[in-house]
């Protein structure tokens, strides 16, 4: 990922962990498709090692609201908006 500054608006596409069934199932019933998530927020670079961190809002005094950290290994792409 290209180094971005605090507050750059980004779209993060990532694969989430998810339940493969709601109860007992046969292994052949497990779908191999990933659970693709799209998160939009303001990038907070270097906030948490090995994670892509975004905030929903940044106040005038730089306080953050709705901070979300996605493990880097789950991230498929980060696009500047």
N, C-alpha and C positions, 0 to 999 in steps of 0.2 A: 504494500500500500504506500502511496506517495505521502510523505509527511505533510500533514495539514495543521492549521492553527486552531486554537480553541474557538469553538462556535461555528465551524464550518458545517453547513447543513448537508447530511449524507443519507443515503439509502443503504442499509446493511441487509444483505440477503444471506441467510444462514439456515443450517439444518438443525432442528430441535430434536431432543429426545422425546419419545412419545410411547404410549401404550399400544401394543400390537393387537390386543384383544380386550374384551370386557370380562372375560372369564376363561374357562378352559378351552383350548383349541388344539388342532393338529398343526404341526410345524408347517405343513404344506399350505395352510391358510394364511400364513403371515405374508403380508404385502411387502415387497422390497423397496417400494417407492419411499423417498425421504419425506420428512415433514418440513416443507419449505416455509420459512418465515421471512417476512419483509418488515424491517423496522426503520422508521425515519426519525432522525433526531440530530441534535447538535453534537458534533464530535468533541470528546474530551480526551485529547491525546495524552498518553503516558499516565493515565489515572490509575490503571491496574495492570500489572505485568501480565502478558500473554492473553489479554482481552481487548476487544474493541468496545469502548465505552461511549455511550451517547446519553444526552439529557433531553428531556421533553422541553424544558424551558430554562433560560438563563436570565436572571434578574440584572438590573443596572449595576448592582454591586458585585456581580459575578457569582452570586449564590445560585445553586443548581436545584432543579426540581425534576423528579421522575427519572432518576439516573438508572440506566440499564447496562449491564455488563455481559457481553457475549464472549465465551471462550474462543480464542483465535482459531483453534482447530475446527470449530463448527462453522466459521465464516466462509462463505463461498465468494462473496464480492462486496466491495465498498465503493459506492459511486457518489461523487460530489454532485449535489443538486444545484 
